[in-house]
Amino acid sequence: MAEHAIHPPIHLVTHPDEPVRSLEAAAKVIRRHAGDQLDRKAEHVLNQIKNAATLEQAEAAGKAFRAWAEAEGLLLVPPEDRKRA
């Protein structure tokens, strides 16, 4: 599995004080959240993370994780961003 940094780190509502900083950590979050019920989206993001060999692929995997976390309602939105919405 690629051990690339995610920039900027992703803050989740489940662990607001422990931002996700790497693809390895992102994969752990997906597995922990999905448990035995990996849906196609989660599986696809895990495959992107696992196969990320270049910087571009790692960035794409980080963005895919962020989108997955948002779709799952896990993305912590900073208060300043909530005001703009």
Summary of the structure (lengths in Angstrom):
residues: 85
radius of gyration: 12.5
end to end distance: 35.6
largest distance: 37.5
contacts: 230
relative contact order: 0.22
helix: 55%
strand: 20%
